[in-house]
Amino acid sequence: MTAQQMRTPTPEGVVRAAAKIADLLPNTPLIEAAVNGRAVWFKAECLQPIGAFKIRGAWHRLSDLSPEEQARGVVGVSSGNHAQGVAWAARRLGIAATIVMPVDAPKVKLEATRALGANVVLYDRPGGEDRDEVAARLVEQSGATLVHAFADPWVIEGQGSAGIEIAAQLAARGLPGPSRIVCPCGGAGLTAGLALACPDAKIVPVEPEGWDDVRLSLEAGHIVGVPDPSVPTACDSLQTPATKPINFAVLRNRVSRVLVASPAEIRAAQRWAFANLHLVVEPGGAAGLAAVLAGKIEPDGQTVVVLSGGNTDAEAFAKVLTTQD
């Protein structure tokens, strides 16, 4: 069995990841703003060095590799944000990184990943090619360590470090911990990490319309894949065909409610974040905010919304800003 298969993520692991990340990166801002007259806190992970929270899990995973594992390199799978996180950590640690990315990934994410020194291997997502199979072949050929985008215990713990920061930032303002954390959800690495980090908070994942496999899985009591992977979505960062057992094991005990955001709601959230928070948020990163703005969850003054990423092509973002639904 691999280390990933033998190990499960733990709250203690999240705390250790948070300490490692605090030594490396400054806290991302926790911004207060009013939504429908109620205070809401926004965790601006779109301001990370790579523009997304994925740097957390990547650093925790790669910095825990043995010298022998580092010498063999790493393989990641991602539409772009995890790709950049792995590439950034690998460059800093002197590790060779190969990233399996879809041919239709946003150009800004492909270019940024290559600029960080990673070798990019493209796969045909629209044509139904399986990225995990491509990555498995590369791992078998090279002996590299697979750093999965969400189904890795270290990655889950690293993503959970955002929850440790949130609790500390609220405490510094004399406030109790978050009552709920609303977060975008793809494969559920961030969702599972936050659940481990903040056991007293309700964790509310939000998926894009047509890609709500986590909602379907929790309702069914077992993992269910996306019914129709051909459904288009602008949320490339949340476009995962199914969650994995390591994530589902955490979610089934901690998540009671999963929300779904429509394309129009997500575009409205991107516009709102730009106008009110002065932040550029990519479609997937705005899913949690979309649910709050649409009234699908009522803020209570201790509600935190994670803005998980800001890597969007300039042309696509300009179109969102200038086109009203």
C-alpha positions as CSV (number, residue, x, y, z in Angstrom):
1,M,0.0,0.0,0.0
2,T,1.1,3.6,-0.7
3,A,1.5,6.2,2.0
4,Q,-1.7,7.8,0.8
5,Q,-3.6,4.6,1.2
6,M,-2.2,3.8,4.6
7,R,-2.7,7.2,6.2
8,T,-5.9,9.2,7.0
9,P,-6.1,12.9,7.5
10,T,-6.5,14.1,11.2
11,P,-7.1,17.3,13.1
12,E,-3.6,17.0,14.5
13,G,-2.3,16.8,11.0
14,V,-4.2,20.0,10.1
15,V,-2.6,21.8,13.0
16,R,0.9,20.6,11.9
17,A,0.2,21.7,8.4
18,A,-1.0,25.1,9.6
19,A,2.3,25.6,11.6
20,K,4.4,24.7,8.5
21,I,2.4,27.1,6.3
22,A,2.5,29.9,8.8
23,D,6.4,29.7,8.6
24,L,6.2,30.1,4.9
25,L,3.2,32.3,3.9
26,P,1.4,35.3,5.5
27,N,-2.2,34.8,6.4
28,T,-4.6,35.6,3.6
29,P,-7.0,38.5,4.6
30,L,-10.3,37.9,6.4
31,I,-12.5,40.7,5.1
32,E,-15.8,41.8,6.7
33,A,-18.6,43.0,4.4
34,A,-22.3,43.3,4.6
35,V,-24.7,41.0,2.6
36,N,-28.3,42.1,2.8
37,G,-27.5,44.0,5.9
38,R,-25.7,41.1,7.7
39,A,-22.0,40.9,8.4
40,V,-20.2,38.2,6.5
41,W,-16.5,37.3,6.6
42,F,-14.6,36.5,3.4
43,K,-11.4,34.5,3.4
44,A,-9.5,35.8,0.4
45,E,-7.6,32.7,-0.7
46,C,-7.5,34.3,-4.2
47,L,-4.6,36.4,-2.9
48,Q,-2.3,33.5,-2.3
49,P,1.0,33.6,-4.3
50,I,-0.5,31.2,-6.9
51,G,-3.9,32.8,-6.7
52,A,-5.6,29.9,-4.9
53,F,-5.7,27.9,-1.6
54,K,-4.2,24.9,-3.3
55,I,-0.7,26.1,-2.3
56,R,-1.5,24.9,1.2
57,G,-2.0,21.2,0.5
58,A,0.8,21.1,-2.1
59,W,3.3,22.6,0.4
60,H,2.3,20.2,3.2
61,R,2.6,17.2,0.9
62,L,5.8,18.0,-0.8
63,S,7.6,19.2,2.3
64,D,6.9,15.9,4.0
65,L,8.5,13.8,1.2
66,S,11.7,11.9,2.1
67,P,14.9,12.8,0.3
68,E,14.5,9.6,-1.8
69,E,10.9,10.6,-2.8
70,Q,12.0,14.1,-3.6
71,A,14.7,12.8,-5.9
72,R,12.1,10.7,-7.9
73,G,9.8,13.8,-8.4
74,V,6.1,14.2,-8.2
75,V,3.1,13.9,-10.5
76,G,-0.1,16.0,-10.0
77,V,-3.5,16.1,-11.7
78,S,-5.3,19.5,-12.0
79,S,-7.1,21.9,-14.1
80,G,-4.8,24.6,-12.9
81,N,-4.9,25.7,-9.3
82,H,-3.5,22.5,-7.7
83,A,-1.1,22.4,-10.7
84,Q,0.3,25.8,-9.7
85,G,0.5,24.9,-6.1
86,V,2.5,21.7,-6.8
87,A,4.7,23.5,-9.3
88,W,5.4,26.4,-6.8
89,A,6.2,24.0,-3.9
90,A,8.3,21.8,-6.2
91,R,10.4,24.7,-7.5
92,R,11.0,26.0,-4.0
93,L,12.1,22.5,-2.8
94,G,14.1,21.6,-5.9
95,I,11.7,18.7,-6.9
96,A,10.9,17.8,-10.5
97,A,7.1,18.1,-11.1
98,T,4.9,16.8,-13.9
99,I,1.3,17.9,-14.0
100,V,-1.5,16.3,-15.9
101,M,-3.8,19.0,-17.1
102,P,-6.9,19.1,-19.5
103,V,-6.5,20.5,-23.0
104,D,-9.3,22.9,-22.2
105,A,-7.8,24.3,-19.0
106,P,-7.8,28.1,-18.9
107,K,-4.8,29.5,-20.7
108,V,-3.8,31.6,-17.7
109,K,-3.5,28.4,-15.6
110,L,-1.5,26.5,-18.3
111,E,0.9,29.3,-18.8
112,A,1.4,29.9,-15.0
113,T,2.1,26.2,-14.4
114,R,4.7,26.1,-17.1
115,A,6.2,29.3,-15.9
116,L,6.8,27.8,-12.5
117,G,8.9,25.1,-14.1
118,A,6.6,22.1,-14.2
119,N,6.3,19.7,-17.1
120,V,2.7,19.8,-18.3
121,V,1.1,16.7,-19.9
122,L,-2.2,17.4,-21.5
123,Y,-5.2,15.0,-21.5
124,D,-8.4,15.1,-23.5
125,R,-11.1,15.9,-20.9
126,P,-13.8,16.8,-23.4
127,G,-13.1,13.5,-25.2
128,G,-13.5,11.5,-22.0
129,E,-9.9,10.6,-21.2
130,D,-9.3,9.8,-17.6
131,R,-6.7,12.0,-15.9
132,D,-6.1,9.6,-13.1
133,E,-5.2,6.9,-15.6
134,V,-2.8,9.2,-17.3
135,A,-1.2,10.1,-14.0
136,A,-0.9,6.5,-12.9
137,R,1.0,5.6,-16.1
138,L,3.4,8.5,-15.4
139,V,3.9,7.4,-11.8
140,E,4.6,3.8,-12.9
141,Q,7.1,4.9,-15.5
142,S,9.0,7.3,-13.3
143,G,8.5,6.1,-9.7
144,A,7.4,9.6,-8.8
145,T,5.0,10.3,-6.0
146,L,1.4,11.1,-6.9
147,V,0.1,14.3,-5.3
148,H,-3.6,14.1,-5.9
149,A,-5.6,17.3,-6.1
150,F,-8.0,16.3,-3.3
151,A,-7.7,12.6,-2.4
152,D,-4.5,12.8,-0.4
153,P,-4.3,13.0,3.4
154,W,-1.5,15.6,3.4
155,V,-3.4,17.7,0.8
156,I,-6.6,17.5,2.8
157,E,-4.7,18.6,6.0
158,G,-3.0,21.4,4.2
159,Q,-6.2,22.8,2.8
160,G,-7.6,22.6,6.4
161,S,-5.0,25.1,7.5
162,A,-7.3,27.8,6.1
163,G,-9.7,26.9,8.9
164,I,-7.0,27.3,11.6
165,E,-6.3,30.8,10.2
166,I,-10.0,31.7,10.1
167,A,-10.5,30.8,13.8
168,A,-7.4,32.7,14.8
169,Q,-8.3,35.8,12.8
170,L,-11.8,35.9,14.3
171,A,-10.4,35.4,17.8
172,A,-8.0,38.3,17.2
173,R,-11.0,40.5,16.7
174,G,-12.6,39.2,19.9
175,L,-15.1,37.0,18.2
176,P,-16.0,33.4,18.7
177,G,-15.0,30.8,16.0
178,P,-17.0,30.6,12.8
179,S,-20.6,29.3,13.1
180,R,-20.4,28.0,9.5
181,I,-17.9,28.0,6.7
182,V,-19.3,28.2,3.2
183,C,-16.8,26.9,0.6
184,P,-16.6,26.0,-3.1
185,C,-16.5,22.2,-3.5
186,G,-15.1,20.1,-6.3
187,G,-13.4,16.9,-5.1
188,A,-13.9,18.0,-1.5
189,G,-10.3,18.4,-0.4
190,L,-11.0,21.8,1.0
191,T,-14.3,20.8,2.5
192,A,-12.8,17.8,4.3
193,G,-9.9,19.9,5.5
194,L,-12.1,22.6,6.9
195,A,-14.3,20.0,8.6
196,L,-11.2,18.6,10.4
197,A,-9.9,22.1,11.3
198,C,-13.2,23.6,12.6
199,P,-15.2,20.8,14.4
200,D,-17.6,23.2,16.0
201,A,-18.5,25.0,12.7
202,K,-21.1,23.8,10.1
203,I,-19.3,23.2,6.9
204,V,-21.5,24.1,3.8
205,P,-20.0,23.1,0.5
206,V,-21.3,24.6,-2.7
207,E,-21.0,22.9,-6.1
208,P,-21.8,24.2,-9.6
209,E,-25.0,23.2,-11.3
210,G,-24.5,19.9,-13.1
211,W,-21.4,18.9,-11.1
212,D,-23.0,18.3,-7.7
213,D,-21.7,14.8,-7.2
214,V,-20.9,15.4,-3.5
215,R,-24.5,16.4,-2.9
216,L,-25.7,13.3,-4.7
217,S,-23.2,11.1,-2.8
218,L,-24.2,12.3,0.6
219,E,-27.9,11.9,-0.2
220,A,-27.3,8.3,-1.5
221,G,-25.0,7.3,1.4
222,H,-22.2,6.3,-1.0
223,I,-20.1,7.9,-3.7
224,V,-22.0,8.8,-6.8
225,G,-20.3,10.3,-9.9
226,V,-21.5,13.3,-11.9
227,P,-24.5,12.0,-14.0
228,D,-23.4,13.8,-17.2
229,P,-19.8,14.9,-17.5
230,S,-20.5,16.6,-20.7
231,V,-22.5,19.4,-18.9
232,P,-20.6,22.6,-19.5
233,T,-19.4,24.7,-16.6
234,A,-17.2,27.8,-16.2
235,C,-16.1,26.3,-12.9
236,D,-13.1,24.3,-14.2
237,S,-11.6,24.2,-10.7
238,L,-14.7,22.3,-9.4
239,Q,-15.1,20.0,-12.4
240,T,-14.3,16.7,-10.8
241,P,-16.3,13.6,-11.8
242,A,-16.5,12.1,-8.3
243,T,-15.2,12.5,-4.8
244,K,-13.0,9.8,-3.3
245,P,-13.4,7.5,-0.2
246,I,-10.9,9.4,1.8
247,N,-12.9,12.6,1.4
248,F,-16.3,11.0,1.7
249,A,-15.3,9.4,5.0
250,V,-14.9,12.9,6.5
251,L,-17.8,14.5,4.8
252,R,-20.4,11.9,5.7
253,N,-19.9,12.6,9.4
254,R,-19.7,16.4,9.2
255,V,-21.6,17.7,6.3
256,S,-25.4,17.7,6.4
257,R,-26.2,20.2,3.6
258,V,-24.7,20.8,0.2
259,L,-25.8,23.7,-1.9
260,V,-25.7,24.1,-5.7
261,A,-25.1,27.4,-7.5
262,S,-26.2,28.2,-11.1
263,P,-24.0,29.8,-13.7
264,A,-25.9,33.1,-13.5
265,E,-25.5,33.1,-9.7
266,I,-21.8,32.5,-10.0
267,R,-21.3,35.3,-12.5
268,A,-23.3,37.6,-10.2
269,A,-21.0,36.6,-7.3
270,Q,-17.9,37.4,-9.4
271,R,-19.3,40.9,-10.1
272,W,-20.2,41.4,-6.5
273,A,-16.8,40.5,-5.2
274,F,-15.1,42.8,-7.7
275,A,-17.5,45.7,-6.9
276,N,-17.6,45.3,-3.1
277,L,-14.4,43.6,-2.1
278,H,-12.2,44.8,-5.0
279,L,-11.2,41.2,-5.7
280,V,-10.9,39.1,-8.8
281,V,-12.5,35.7,-8.1
282,E,-12.6,32.9,-10.7
283,P,-16.0,31.1,-11.3
284,G,-15.2,28.1,-9.1
285,G,-13.8,30.4,-6.4
286,A,-17.1,32.3,-6.3
287,A,-19.4,29.4,-5.8
288,G,-19.8,29.8,-2.0
289,L,-20.4,33.5,-2.3
290,A,-23.0,32.8,-5.0
291,A,-25.0,30.7,-2.6
292,V,-25.0,33.4,0.0
293,L,-26.0,36.2,-2.4
294,A,-28.8,34.0,-3.8
295,G,-30.3,33.7,-0.3
296,K,-29.6,29.9,-0.1
297,I,-28.0,30.4,3.3
298,E,-28.7,33.1,5.9
299,P,-25.6,34.9,7.3
300,D,-25.5,35.2,11.1
301,G,-22.5,37.4,11.7
302,Q,-20.1,34.5,12.2
303,T,-20.5,33.1,8.7
304,V,-17.3,32.8,6.7
305,V,-17.2,32.4,3.0
306,V,-14.0,31.1,1.3
307,L,-13.1,32.8,-1.9
308,S,-10.9,29.9,-3.0
309,G,-9.3,31.2,-6.2
310,G,-8.8,34.1,-8.6
311,N,-7.2,32.5,-11.6
312,T,-9.3,33.5,-14.5
313,D,-8.5,34.6,-18.1
314,A,-8.7,38.4,-18.5
315,E,-11.1,38.1,-21.5
316,A,-13.5,35.8,-19.6
317,F,-13.5,38.0,-16.5
318,A,-14.1,41.1,-18.6
319,K,-17.1,39.4,-20.2
320,V,-18.5,38.5,-16.8
321,L,-18.2,42.1,-15.7
322,T,-19.7,43.7,-18.7
323,T,-22.6,41.3,-19.4
324,Q,-25.5,41.4,-17.1
325,D,-27.7,38.2,-16.8
